[in-house]
Amino acid sequence: MSINRYQIRFDQYGVGDSGSIEIPINMNYQLVDQDELVRTDFVALEVIKNTNPIIDYEKTRFKPAVINNTLISESNYVKYKLNFLNSSGQYNPNTYYSDLGFIDQDVRFRKKNFINSFLFLSFYDTDVPSTQRLISTITCYPKIDYSNYLITGQIVPVNTILSEFNLGNVMLNRNLNGQGFSIYHYKDEVTLSLPKNLYMRASFNNAKDGKTTLFMSTNNTTITIDNLIRTTEGTTNTNNVFTKYILKKTSIGYYYEIDTTYSNNVQINGNDYVVDLYETTVV
């Protein structure tokens, strides 16, 4: 506060004399004692602006289901079928592990070149490659189930084992391959009125030959790179590289659907999902 200082000397007045100081009524003034105003209208607001928001990092499990309005049909299985190109540059009707270089002994003795091979699912927040952010990943390892055994107890030949990942609900059957059946995501990002979209791209890491194969969602072997990487969200076009997952919260739990209209590689068999993945090829 700026003030003018004045000094009054009493020795200028004689004994018994009196003096006076004139104060004009239009004298300017300044408010004082504004502590309460400062604390409520300034300090409190500054504290709020400088405090980081509370973020809930707790994740929850989203189970696969087919949802029709309020009717929820939980899925028991989710199958990922890997379709590789043959020597003619075409997709075989079925791809077996023998087509990927594996032999009977690799599977029979659970050699590391087999058990360390895996399907890698990467989930992004958008299908625009230039701006997308990686949200989460899932690693699925091959598992030999009962269908791969003969009556004698021996494993069937490797040229009869399809390159598929059959994922199931281990809460119902602990012998199933449960890694990747459910998706774990931040629960505060999904509300009753606001679902969450994730866009998945897959790759297969072959420990037998050390190769990593990228997959797309179309079996078009003559697709161009421009049509492969373009975004189709918000359009009627089908996407050629990503598979769309929709995370939802309902009154009874958390679920996810795999969109059957966003791309052409998703089918529903009963209440179960079948996802075809095709080795990437562009011209």
C-alpha positions in Angstrom: 0.0 0.0 0.0 1.4 3.4 -1.0 1.1 6.2 1.6 2.4 9.7 2.2 4.3 10.2 5.4 4.0 13.4 7.5 5.9 14.4 10.6 4.2 16.7 13.3 6.5 18.4 15.8 4.8 19.2 19.1 7.6 21.4 20.2 6.3 24.1 17.8 3.3 24.7 20.1 3.7 26.6 23.3 2.4 25.4 26.7 -1.3 25.6 26.8 -1.5 26.2 23.0 -3.6 23.9 20.9 -3.3 22.6 17.4 -5.4 20.8 14.8 -5.0 18.6 11.8 -7.4 18.9 8.9 -8.5 15.8 7.1 -10.5 16.3 3.9 -13.6 14.2 3.5 -12.7 13.2 0.0 -9.6 11.5 1.1 -8.9 8.2 -0.9 -8.9 5.0 1.1 -7.9 1.3 0.6 -9.5 -1.8 2.0 -7.6 -3.7 4.6 -8.0 -7.0 6.5 -9.0 -9.0 3.4 -7.6 -12.3 4.7 -10.9 -14.2 4.4 -11.5 -13.0 0.9 -7.9 -14.0 -0.1 -8.3 -17.5 1.4 -11.7 -18.2 -0.2 -11.4 -16.5 -3.6 -7.7 -16.8 -4.3 -5.9 -19.5 -2.3 -8.6 -22.1 -2.7 -8.8 -21.7 -6.4 -5.1 -21.8 -6.8 -4.9 -25.0 -4.8 -7.4 -26.6 -7.1 -5.6 -25.5 -10.2 -2.2 -26.8 -9.0 -3.5 -30.2 -7.7 -3.3 -33.1 -10.1 -6.6 -34.8 -10.9 -7.4 -38.1 -9.2 -7.0 -40.9 -11.8 -8.4 -44.3 -11.1 -5.8 -46.8 -12.4 -7.8 -49.8 -11.3 -8.6 -52.2 -14.1 -11.5 -54.6 -14.5 -12.1 -57.7 -16.5 -14.3 -57.4 -19.6 -15.8 -60.7 -20.7 -16.8 -61.5 -24.3 -20.5 -61.5 -25.0 -23.1 -60.9 -27.7 -25.3 -58.1 -26.6 -28.7 -57.3 -28.1 -30.3 -54.4 -26.4 -30.7 -55.7 -22.8 -30.2 -59.3 -23.7 -26.6 -60.4 -22.8 -25.3 -63.8 -24.0 -21.9 -64.5 -22.6 -19.4 -66.3 -24.9 -17.7 -69.5 -23.9 -15.0 -69.3 -26.6 -13.1 -66.9 -28.7 -11.2 -68.3 -31.7 -8.3 -66.6 -33.6 -7.6 -68.4 -36.9 -4.2 -67.6 -38.5 -4.3 -67.7 -42.3 -0.8 -67.7 -43.9 0.1 -67.3 -47.6 1.3 -70.3 -49.5 4.0 -70.4 -52.1 1.5 -69.3 -54.7 0.7 -66.1 -52.8 -2.7 -67.3 -51.9 -4.4 -68.2 -48.6 -4.9 -71.9 -47.9 -8.3 -72.9 -46.7 -6.6 -74.1 -43.6 -3.1 -73.4 -42.3 -1.4 -76.1 -40.1 1.6 -75.8 -37.9 3.6 -78.0 -40.3 3.2 -75.2 -42.9 5.0 -72.9 -40.4 8.1 -75.2 -40.2 7.2 -77.2 -37.1 7.7 -81.0 -36.9 6.0 -83.7 -34.8 8.8 -83.7 -32.2 8.4 -79.9 -31.6 4.9 -80.4 -30.4 5.2 -83.9 -28.9 8.1 -82.9 -26.6 6.9 -79.3 -26.1 10.2 -77.9 -27.5 10.9 -74.2 -26.8 10.6 -73.3 -30.5 6.9 -74.3 -30.2 5.9 -73.2 -26.7 7.7 -69.9 -27.1 5.9 -69.0 -30.3 3.0 -66.7 -29.6 0.1 -64.6 -31.0 0.5 -60.9 -30.1 -2.6 -58.7 -30.0 -2.0 -54.9 -29.8 -4.9 -52.7 -28.9 -5.0 -49.0 -29.9 -7.3 -46.1 -29.1 -7.9 -45.2 -32.8 -7.4 -46.8 -36.2 -5.4 -43.8 -37.5 -1.8 -45.0 -37.6 -0.3 -41.5 -37.4 -2.1 -40.5 -34.2 -2.9 -43.8 -32.4 -1.7 -44.7 -29.0 -1.0 -48.2 -27.8 -3.4 -49.0 -24.9 -2.7 -52.6 -24.0 -1.4 -55.9 -25.4 -2.3 -59.6 -25.0 0.1 -62.5 -25.6 -1.4 -65.9 -26.5 0.7 -69.1 -26.4 -0.2 -72.3 -28.3 -1.9 -75.0 -26.2 -2.5 -78.6 -27.1 -6.0 -79.5 -26.0 -7.9 -82.8 -25.9 -8.9 -82.6 -29.6 -5.2 -82.9 -30.5 -4.8 -86.4 -28.8 -5.4 -89.8 -30.3 -7.2 -92.6 -28.4 -3.8 -94.1 -27.7 -2.8 -90.9 -25.8 -0.4 -89.7 -28.5 -0.5 -86.3 -30.0 -1.8 -86.2 -33.6 0.7 -85.4 -36.4 1.6 -81.7 -36.6 0.3 -81.5 -40.2 -3.2 -82.0 -38.7 -3.0 -79.3 -36.0 -4.5 -76.0 -37.2 -2.7 -72.7 -36.5 -5.6 -71.6 -34.3 -5.8 -70.1 -30.8 -9.0 -71.4 -29.1 -9.5 -69.3 -26.0 -12.0 -70.3 -23.4 -13.4 -69.4 -20.0 -11.1 -71.0 -17.5 -13.7 -70.2 -14.8 -15.8 -73.0 -16.3 -13.0 -75.3 -17.4 -9.4 -74.9 -16.1 -8.1 -77.0 -19.0 -8.9 -74.3 -21.6 -6.5 -71.7 -22.9 -7.7 -68.7 -21.0 -4.9 -66.1 -21.8 -6.6 -63.5 -24.0 -10.1 -64.7 -23.5 -10.9 -61.6 -21.3 -9.7 -58.0 -21.8 -8.5 -55.9 -18.9 -9.1 -52.2 -19.1 -9.5 -49.1 -16.8 -13.0 -49.3 -15.3 -13.4 -45.5 -15.0 -13.2 -45.1 -18.8 -16.3 -47.1 -19.5 -19.7 -46.1 -18.2 -23.3 -47.2 -18.7 -23.8 -44.5 -21.3 -20.3 -44.3 -22.8 -18.6 -47.5 -24.2 -14.9 -47.6 -25.2 -13.7 -48.6 -28.6 -10.4 -50.4 -29.1 -8.7 -51.3 -32.3 -6.7 -54.5 -32.5 -3.9 -55.5 -34.8 -2.3 -59.0 -34.5 1.1 -60.5 -35.2 2.6 -64.0 -34.8 6.1 -64.5 -33.5 7.5 -67.8 -34.8 10.3 -69.1 -32.5 11.1 -71.9 -35.0 12.4 -69.5 -37.7 12.5 -66.2 -35.8 10.1 -64.5 -38.1 7.3 -62.1 -37.0 4.3 -62.0 -39.3 1.8 -59.1 -39.3 -1.8 -59.8 -40.0 -4.7 -57.8 -41.5 -8.5 -58.2 -41.4 -9.0 -58.8 -45.1 -8.2 -61.7 -47.4 -7.7 -59.4 -50.4 -4.2 -60.3 -51.8 -4.2 -57.4 -54.2 -4.9 -54.6 -51.7 -2.9 -51.4 -52.0 -1.1 -49.8 -49.0 -3.3 -46.7 -49.2 -6.5 -48.8 -48.7 -4.8 -50.9 -46.0 -3.9 -48.1 -43.6 -6.7 -45.7 -44.1 -9.2 -45.0 -41.3 -12.8 -46.2 -41.8 -14.2 -45.1 -38.4 -17.4 -43.1 -39.0 -17.8 -44.4 -42.5 -19.6 -47.3 -44.1 -16.4 -48.7 -45.4 -14.9 -51.9 -43.9 -11.5 -51.7 -42.3 -8.7 -53.8 -43.8 -6.2 -54.0 -41.0 -7.8 -53.6 -37.6 -10.5 -55.5 -35.7 -12.8 -53.4 -33.5 -13.6 -54.2 -29.9 -16.4 -52.4 -28.0 -16.0 -52.4 -24.2 -19.3 -51.9 -22.4 -20.6 -51.6 -18.9 -24.1 -52.9 -18.1 -26.1 -53.2 -15.0 -24.8 -56.7 -14.3 -21.1 -56.4 -15.3 -18.4 -55.5 -17.8 -18.4 -57.0 -21.3 -16.8 -56.6 -24.7 -18.1 -57.2 -28.2 -16.2 -57.8 -31.4 -17.7 -55.6 -34.1 -18.9 -57.7 -37.1 -19.6 -54.7 -39.4 -16.4 -52.8 -38.9 -14.3 -55.5 -40.7 -15.1 -58.6 -42.6 -13.1 -61.1 -40.5 -15.4 -61.6 -37.5 -18.2 -64.2 -37.4 -20.5 -65.2 -34.5 -21.0 -68.9 -34.0 -23.8 -69.2 -31.5 -22.6 -66.9 -28.8 -18.9 -67.4 -29.6 -16.6 -65.3 -31.8 -14.4 -66.5 -34.6 -11.8 -64.0 -35.8 -9.9 -64.7 -39.0 -6.4 -63.1 -39.3 -4.7 -62.9 -42.7 -1.0 -62.5 -43.3 -0.3 -59.0 -44.5 0.3 -58.6 -48.2 0.3 -55.3 -50.2 0.9 -54.4 -53.8 
